[in-house]
Amino acid sequence: MSGGPGALTDPEEVRVDGPADEARGSTARSEHSGLFGRGLLYVVVMATPLVSATVISPILTRLLGPGDFGLVSAAISLNQLLVAAALVGLDQAVMVQRAEDGNSTTSRGLVATGFVTSAAVMGLAAATAPWWGPAFGFGDSSDVVWLTLAWTAPAAPVLMMATLLLAENRLRPFALLSLVSTTGGQITALVFLLVGKPTAALYLEAAVAITLVSVVLGLVLTRPRWTGILDRAATVRALRLGVPMTMNAVAGYVLNAGDRILIQRTLGPVEVGRYQVAYTIGYVVVVLMYYVNQSWTPRFAELRDPHARLALQGTARNSLYRMLAPTVLGISLAAPVALRVFAPASYEPGTLAIVVVLIAVSAFPVAAGGASGRELLTLRRGRAIATSTVVAAVANIALNLVLLPRWGILGAAVATLLSFSLQSAIKVAVLPREPRWPRTPWRLWALVGASGAVAAASTLVPDTTVLMGIRFVLGAACLPWLVVELRRARLV
């Protein structure tokens, strides 16, 4: 997950043999403190829509019938897939370009290019919609398809503009644009449904409206450089990184959602629903690791000294491990109570705790892969990143085909953990041999292993009311431990 034999020891324990090493160590400590200070504020902003969606979703299920709610869910999934295609990876190229240049001139030109690529991809999608719309299961709901396309066309440039603000470390403008386009869209859609006739089409009309407002706001905050559209050299260089990152995004979509399709095919919709409930609870930690990686990438890319950057990668990754230990353990201990809050007795929540644990433990390899992935992205090794995700996605499908008939949805959870671990291992394997990738000290591996083992063992405890209450209290007691680790990380 973090390196092979002969790799460096923990960067926090590296000897300082001269002024250069001392300067690098000082840089790593200073940047590390910023990652767990201001850097985590970006994570909070990114996680806010997840929290608001958790609050709003139960209201939507009551306003919309099952059919319309299903169409909204399908449209959101389609939007995520189309946005990844429309961006052509230029959002990742913007971050790296901004770090390499030290200014936003070329990056603002790439944002302008993003408007063109998004329009071109959406034009192609619209022209072929009569063919792929029914294939995706929309059937006669053509209005949903067209509204999703109208939503995606401006959503991709908004995401690119938000990425530029992130790369520029402009927290307040980033928060404003991000929250307006995400949480603002959720609230606007809810208002539309409360005022008008609740339908999937009305929800998507609200999404289109708020996204158009977000485009105007983004234009004011970022001022794209429209002459950059003519900068062929910058565009070609950006696409060399961006196209593989698009493949990575699509493969990542398969890696994260493909098991639901296979469960539906093998075990039926009831098991899909049971798995989704457990997956949602455990996956919260994994999502947070994705947000951490996204918010930290520009800061790492700005460090042009590879030795200082690797020192920071190691210390930051190890600090995340220390924070994940109480987080994963706390969620696992509280899982029986959480499952009964989120799902009725018909879902058999007593059998789902082990699924929650396995998905939550997946956050460890995701954190490891985030560190090595940031390094590969900084080095513009987009193909290597895409390869790791494609191989992991294929492995996930293969494992599900083998394990689902034998172990049911438990097999899907095992496949998820193994696939994320494989993805992380591949990223480390393709890193340059010099400078050498920092490894994790054995004491920290012991902590990671112990937290995972205790989490798994907790699922063997009988689900009586008293024992579930005790487990929940113990899970809540992990919060002070997490706070201590966060303070420790900020003081490194």
Steps between C-alpha positions, in 0.01 A plus 500: 500500500783736577821362362721197467817370661780750516274805486564793727401483863234728639588857393442613857798283599740586215839624614598854411854485360541848360343840424311367195335220700423740784333744260296222342391376842398851601302542177325167548402586860368844402297368207374207708353736759323691222351182352332416829398861562383704202519189277227326700272803462482417130399147598221642717371703205510195272324283758218748565289382201529144633357612833222706341410214265465271803253744652309574179478147356234374746289804409540430128392140541176626651440778247580284198354161431732202463499536120594869495755455778657219302519723191668775704755251636569370149534856367752587774707192414486587129598858578809383692606278211442770236683766703806274513484463121434869436797614709741279302721512812572870452409570862798287612722666240399843636627407847835372377548788255428760768756339732767476231459861384454664838231720340159451342553637149512169313257335743236766434545428130439130565180588685382680187593195294289295740190690391570396140570134576193477721279643226649260244454191719147598593419565134615147418302358791187686388536377141525138616244524784223315308736201488654490848201641695291179481816290547556675834145412604333840457248359251227756435650754742669702226433826685718373787781423255487845341481677835799299623696609193397862560616462860834341411602750230554787751583272796833389350638856460379586853702210637804614304469854631469369856816295440688814394391677820620198697836507321531872574426429871211748500290342771210746521429524125539122474254445783252748350503343153502141629218546748281697260536238227453195727314565824331801340378275221361246747312769692373665181371165371323438830332841481390434141344170606323656799355783291421312178387152403769260626649321201845389388489755219433787742793391718732504198367837384606641838843340458538664157397839637742503794785370283453786254514742793819324614657548156449876522642504853798291391573731207511796736728322749748341257497721185596229246753611236308445176805545278632186667268301271749576223801381703544169320817399686343544844183317393689204353716470812193519721319231299799266524436498873124552482394221265652224720343669803162480323555127460590493869175678592285263294682195637460643849127525439496129410717416801265684739162408350549186292434264789142630531429395141645152558307458827182595315578243231606220738298551819215733410385850603435415865868421556597816310299702749653322801851543363440868419397579858814339647723638224378855558588491870847350453583698188479834681863455610611412147329808357679718754833354381409597143422854615828517690692392192322751278557791738866413565615433143572865408706551815720200422537597135634840605797331673748466215778342712422126469676412826302756700181390325555132581579584861167683519318214324626257762423708808156601372409143404610365838304771681192399301551140609507612864177695451333220306560248780250660744266601215469150352476343843235748614280450194535122527402495868201728436393309186223286660320809630558696178367213290178490701456875460549489122316175424184324624501145634416361155858584393637260764743761637651253746681326214639816340753617761787301346429665164527843662832402658657372178397810304625732776836317522538567126580859599854391595603388149314798354706733721818322390399518135418867539858575608665307214236630257579860592865434424418340164272790406769754592736309270229502227485120502131489406527168317640329808213632713243390242660156470478442876129587502414299188675190638327547837160542331548183295616314811194623690267366231683166488500464879129579517423239236685241709401605853137613465358151433696363799489774764224734384544870568782420744693391192438841340644673807808274495543574128487875573773480765725281284450718190588823679807328646606383153455850359719644776770236451519567125541875555796441730652245262508744205656790693855599400768314691675824594429679725381193688145487628474533882366199683283477807667396829400162644349660812248682285425184302428333834253777590326468162479123532377513859224752423381293205510176700304647791246647257452161333484315834229737623262356241508168689338660808128409528261778398316537828376845595745531791804386301414724206473792742840420648654475152348832402642670809844350428472619140419852618800481735726477194423866423737643767771268364441645154524855636833417666639362173381808311676730747811286476495530121471878515797525734742283297 
